[in-house]
């Protein structure tokens, strides 16, 4: 089944998710101040289209280097409604609103307002998506969101009401997008990111050209493609990996460091002043991520019967009972011995009750209102 080198499996997927989330936040955090520099090169529609065109190109390049597609579960027909929703909201509505808002606000103000994406994502995940945050997770949320408040304090004096509403609308659209993406996180994240980028860029580009809008000059056009490639394409792919391993609520807390990255860019590159509020916010957000890294949620819970397809492996030691199913053509009870490498296929989860550390991923969306 190819790629037996993948037998070297990380024992801590949550740490993998945290690293992926932080990298996604880094790339996206740098994109907002960079977009503000070229926001006057064209209409919000044409700029948003070029950002996602760059994202599509970058993801196609990455896909050319990733040769283990058989390890992932491809998108299914039943995934199309949420995929369409996240493409329209996260790929069209949000970036158009962001670019328009950036034209009305200072880069720093808009970057700091992007902290609201984490708030919307977290609220939707916990209140609607039934995700769970432990006490340590809530402490991390308070610390990171406190940093967001400290960063925003006194920085919106030049903001217009319309610009603020546009950024808030973009954050709400991305909050819904993140929760829809988490529902698809068991599918191939590279395929989902690529479909989203193509599905967003092509209609917007055709609509802009049909409306008579012109492409920016070559320097600005290449800059937008590059920003979109890293800040949207690579960032979306990494963020989908974070959503898979952390759930939407925890991903929101990690991704809320993105505006902090934008602030650092302003300080180091744009030479803006470093205030005491920025120093306190930096400490609070860094401490919040550290607390989240140490989170461990474990209790006895019950798994209901479930049949689905996704990327998984069988623990040769037999210590992971979630994937100990048999495979066609193999002796009974040999699956966890012979399929230790990553692979994907449809399989059945039998009902079970046990206790182990977990997050609100695709296998652990159970009720926490009472002990199970």
Buried (B, 14 or more C-beta within 10 A) or exposed (E): BEEEEBEEEEEEBBEBBBBBBBBBBBBBBBBBBBBBBBBEBBBBBBBBBBBBBBBBBBBBEBBEEEEBEBBBBEBEEEBEEBBBBBBBBBBBBBBBBBBBBBBBBBBBBBBBBBBBBBBBBBBBBBEEBEBBBBEBBBBBBBBBBBBBEBBBBEBBEEBEEEBBEBBBBBBBBBBBBBBBBBBBBBBBBBBBBBBBBBBBBBBBBEBBBEEEBEBBEEEBBEBBBBBBBBBBBBBBBBBBBBBBBBBBBBBBBBBBBBBBBBBBBBBEEEEBEEBEBBEBBBEBBBBBBEBBBEBEBEBEBEBEEEEEBBBBBBBBEEEBBBBBBBBEEEEEEEBBBBBBBBBBBEBEBEEEEEEBEBBBBBBBBBEBEEEE
